Amino acid sequence: DKGKGKGKGKGKGKGKKGAAALKSQFWVRKVEEENRSELTGVFTGTVAKYIFKQGWGFILPDDFKSLPAKARKALSDAHAETIAEGKNVTDETWIYFRKPDVDPELFPLHPETPVSFEVYVDNKGCGAYNIAEA
């Protein structure tokens, strides 16, 4: 039966094409599972990084100190946990975001894009949502 296998590179997890669609139930379930609590205020910043294939990225806020205390604490706690796991933290003021939290008009997203956003805290730390062009 030689040559009858799956072939090179056809194993588990191969061939997936990036992040879930913008309107996918996947994103709805993620929000429900993580106990998202939205905080008040609208902030500005720039896209620091966006990983298209995985559908997430980070925003660098213009004024970190203007973020709600609850958001700053959640970020600090999450970064301490990340470091404890032996992972690198590029910038502890970066705020995580997901594809469905971005205004579709902003795509394709590029680093250095100025944005406005709101913040939430959840089981994993702090994140940005309602991300729009600044």
Helices and strands as residue ranges (DSSP letters): H 25-33, E 37-38, E 43-51, E 56-61, G 64-66, H 69-84, E 95-98, G 99-101, G 104-106, E 114-122, E 125-133
